[in-house]
Amino acid sequence: MQTITAIGLDIAKSVFRVHGVDAGGQIVIRRQLKRRFVLAFFEKLPPCLVGIEACASSHHWSRELQALGHTVRLMPPAYVKPYVKRQKNDSTDAEAICEAVRRPNMRFVPTKTVEQQSCLMLHRVRHLFIRQQTVVINSIRAYLAEFGIIAPVGRRGVEQLLEVVADRADHRLPEIARACVAALGSQLRALKAQILEFDRRIIVWHRSSATSKRLDAIPGVGPALATALVASVADARAFRSGRDFSAWVGLVPKQNSSGGKDRLGSKAGRSLFAQPVHGWRARRDPLCQNPWHRASALAHGAAGAATGQGRCHRARQQARQDGLGDDGEGRTLQ
């Protein structure tokens, strides 16, 4: 049997696909593995390069295979997709992963540690509870509004509504409705207590991490943001510069390779990081001297790339070549 140098592993819940090649790129093995046989299979193989898409449970399998001596590389699924040759299925996915992991210019995702994943889960669950808290608050307000009971916006307003529910002497609320809203109130108090507990755990994790404490020293960065960054970014050296990191966060314009138009990566970037509009529109349109209009024009591809404007511009160029002029408003003159 030829020596396997690279393997594409398509992970799943129960059934995994393996695609292995030798140093010359020839297919050595194509196999389907059930979950309980995955580690036993890789234990028998000599150390090799293993590619996995960075998706659910990929960091767990990366740590497990690295413990067996293999070199594991995680890749964003979007970077693997161009290597899928035909109809997408588990077998072709494994082949595409094996092809992509051997590319010299491929960008990889660093493997997160157990501590980083735990902290990231803490943030995700806390965020889930906050969303559930909002749903419960909106439900309480909506249900009581059906009986004409309202309160001011804010935390104090919800507490006033729950006081009305707890007051048995208030006959505006029927007993069945009172019981339902009281149950929502109990759920709301439980959610608030759990969110406070998660806040305490985040502070404890923050104080135990030297990197998080260094980030906390930056103006505008607190323990929540610092711990989220440390948990999300396994290795900051994966970014070539601060601009690359900002683009990953979504704070600077991204380039659309299909048309060259600037596409802003976030709502914040749309107003704060808009680039000036260049070309004939920026010179001729006084509205584009306003940075807000520049950002709007940029977001809609107005830098000569929009089809309508491009046609008008090309028409004027052709008119000039034919010996015609224009009056500054796009109307040709003899």
ChimeraX attribute file (.defattr): number of C-alpha atoms within 10 A of each C-alpha:
attribute: neighborCount
match mode: 1-to-1
recipient: residues
	/A:1	5
	/A:2	11
	/A:3	13
	/A:4	21
	/A:5	19
	/A:6	27
	/A:7	28
	/A:8	29
	/A:9	28
	/A:10	25
	/A:11	24
	/A:12	15
	/A:13	9
	/A:14	9
	/A:15	15
	/A:16	19
	/A:17	21
	/A:18	23
	/A:19	27
	/A:20	25
	/A:21	21
	/A:22	16
	/A:23	11
	/A:24	7
	/A:25	14
	/A:26	11
	/A:27	16
	/A:28	16
	/A:29	15
	/A:30	16
	/A:31	12
	/A:32	17
	/A:33	17
	/A:34	12
	/A:35	14
	/A:36	10
	/A:37	12
	/A:38	19
	/A:39	14
	/A:40	10
	/A:41	10
	/A:42	17
	/A:43	14
	/A:44	9
	/A:45	14
	/A:46	13
	/A:47	17
	/A:48	18
	/A:49	19
	/A:50	26
	/A:51	27
	/A:52	28
	/A:53	27
	/A:54	20
	/A:55	13
	/A:56	11
	/A:57	12
	/A:58	20
	/A:59	23
	/A:60	14
	/A:61	18
	/A:62	22
	/A:63	17
	/A:64	15
	/A:65	19
	/A:66	14
	/A:67	11
	/A:68	15
	/A:69	15
	/A:70	20
	/A:71	16
	/A:72	24
	/A:73	24
	/A:74	21
	/A:75	22
	/A:76	15
	/A:77	14
	/A:78	10
	/A:79	16
	/A:80	21
	/A:81	14
	/A:82	10
	/A:83	16
	/A:84	18
	/A:85	11
	/A:86	8
	/A:87	9
	/A:88	11
	/A:89	10
	/A:90	18
	/A:91	21
	/A:92	19
	/A:93	27
	/A:94	28
	/A:95	25
	/A:96	24
	/A:97	30
	/A:98	27
	/A:99	21
	/A:100	24
	/A:101	26
	/A:102	18
	/A:103	9
	/A:104	7
	/A:105	8
	/A:106	13
	/A:107	15
	/A:108	18
	/A:109	17
	/A:110	19
	/A:111	21
	/A:112	19
	/A:113	13
	/A:114	13
	/A:115	11
	/A:116	19
	/A:117	17
	/A:118	14
	/A:119	20
	/A:120	19
	/A:121	14
	/A:122	18
	/A:123	21
	/A:124	13
	/A:125	15
	/A:126	20
	/A:127	14
	/A:128	12
	/A:129	19
	/A:130	16
	/A:131	12
	/A:132	15
	/A:133	20
	/A:134	12
	/A:135	12
	/A:136	18
	/A:137	17
	/A:138	12
	/A:139	14
	/A:140	22
	/A:141	19
	/A:142	14
	/A:143	16
	/A:144	21
	/A:145	12
	/A:146	10
	/A:147	12
	/A:148	10
	/A:149	15
	/A:150	17
	/A:151	14
	/A:152	10
	/A:153	9
	/A:154	9
	/A:155	9
	/A:156	11
	/A:157	14
	/A:158	19
	/A:159	13
	/A:160	14
	/A:161	19
	/A:162	20
	/A:163	12
	/A:164	18
	/A:165	25
	/A:166	15
	/A:167	11
	/A:168	13
	/A:169	9
	/A:170	10
	/A:171	11
	/A:172	14
	/A:173	20
	/A:174	12
	/A:175	12
	/A:176	9
	/A:177	14
	/A:178	21
	/A:179	14
	/A:180	13
	/A:181	23
	/A:182	17
	/A:183	12
	/A:184	18
	/A:185	21
	/A:186	11
	/A:187	15
	/A:188	20
	/A:189	12
	/A:190	13
	/A:191	18
	/A:192	14
	/A:193	12
	/A:194	16
	/A:195	19
	/A:196	12
	/A:197	12
	/A:198	18
	/A:199	17
	/A:200	12
	/A:201	15
	/A:202	22
	/A:203	14
	/A:204	12
	/A:205	17
	/A:206	24
	/A:207	14
	/A:208	11
	/A:209	13
	/A:210	10
	/A:211	14
	/A:212	23
	/A:213	16
	/A:214	11
	/A:215	19
	/A:216	18
	/A:217	12
	/A:218	10
	/A:219	7
	/A:220	8
	/A:221	14
	/A:222	16
	/A:223	20
	/A:224	16
	/A:225	16
	/A:226	22
	/A:227	26
	/A:228	20
	/A:229	18
	/A:230	19
	/A:231	23
	/A:232	15
	/A:233	17
	/A:234	16
	/A:235	13
	/A:236	14
	/A:237	10
	/A:238	14
	/A:239	14
	/A:240	9
	/A:241	10
	/A:242	10
	/A:243	12
	/A:244	14
	/A:245	17
	/A:246	14
	/A:247	17
	/A:248	13
	/A:249	12
	/A:250	16
	/A:251	20
	/A:252	24
	/A:253	20
	/A:254	17
	/A:255	13
	/A:256	11
	/A:257	8
	/A:258	6
	/A:259	10
	/A:260	12
	/A:261	20
	/A:262	20
	/A:263	18
	/A:264	24
	/A:265	19
	/A:266	17
	/A:267	11
	/A:268	13
	/A:269	19
	/A:270	20
	/A:271	15
	/A:272	14
	/A:273	16
	/A:274	23
	/A:275	18
	/A:276	18
	/A:277	24
	/A:278	14
	/A:279	11
	/A:280	12
	/A:281	18
	/A:282	18
	/A:283	12
	/A:284	12
	/A:285	9
	/A:286	10
	/A:287	14
	/A:288	20
	/A:289	14
	/A:290	10
	/A:291	16
	/A:292	16
	/A:293	16
	/A:294	23
	/A:295	23
	/A:296	16
	/A:297	19
	/A:298	24
	/A:299	19
	/A:300	14
	/A:301	19
	/A:302	22
	/A:303	22
	/A:304	21
	/A:305	15
	/A:306	13
	/A:307	11
	/A:308	10
	/A:309	16
	/A:310	13
	/A:311	13
	/A:312	13
	/A:313	16
	/A:314	12
	/A:315	14
	/A:316	17
	/A:317	14
	/A:318	13
	/A:319	17
	/A:320	14
	/A:321	10
	/A:322	9
	/A:323	9
	/A:324	13
	/A:325	17
	/A:326	14
	/A:327	8
	/A:328	8
	/A:329	7
	/A:330	12
	/A:331	10
	/A:332	14
	/A:333	11
	/A:334	7
